[in-house]
């Protein structure tokens, strides 16, 4: 009787042990949430940029080597600007410039001119970014650099001479205003940004559009900037179209 009791107890213990092991073996730890298959980092830059391939009554087709052809729609609320060839005579006191060049003072390679908005030259405003493949010059820190180093300037022109001009430039790091001397020569090229309308949209010209893209990728343009193609064609940004949100 005692032996049967011991065996029964042992059997119960064994059964409980097997049950516990079976339960543990069949338990699967919760999987970590999988990243959304369609998740992408937010694109940067304008909604569309490239070469104008077609012009219609209220839209243009913009071709970009990275993302193909994008429809850009415009309306009465769209702001247009046109970049056209210019000269040193277009650089006047109070105008805004973006300069790329080398050395100190800056020996200008390119100068882009625009009109001040409300008396200020806001970074990123009309005329404040180089077109046709250029890059925006860095703000100057005021520290001396080698004479051959790439330099640039952007800000308001305070004085002009036959050999150059002076730019008043704000320093983001210090908040101070820096005066930058710019020299020009016969190799310096100039462009000018001015207010325009839809008549500036022409096949073969370059377009940069900001605005909101819908689910099909078509962009409702807030602004469209037009310029002539450079030696390397038209400047493009990002390679992707922003959908579901505005930009610019």
ABEGO torsion letter per residue (X at the ends): XAAAAAAAAAAAAAAAAAAAAAAAAABBBBBBBBBBAABBBBBBEBABBEBBABBBAABBBBBBAAAEBBBBBBBAABBBBBBBBBBAAABBBGBBBBBBEBEOBBBBABBBBBBBBGGBBBBGBBGABBBGGBBBBBBBAGBBBBAABBBBBBEBBABBBAAEBBBBBBBAAAGBBBBBBBBBBAABBBBBBBBBBAAABBBGBBBBBBEBBBAAGBBBBABBBBBBBBAAEBBBBGGBBBBGBBBX
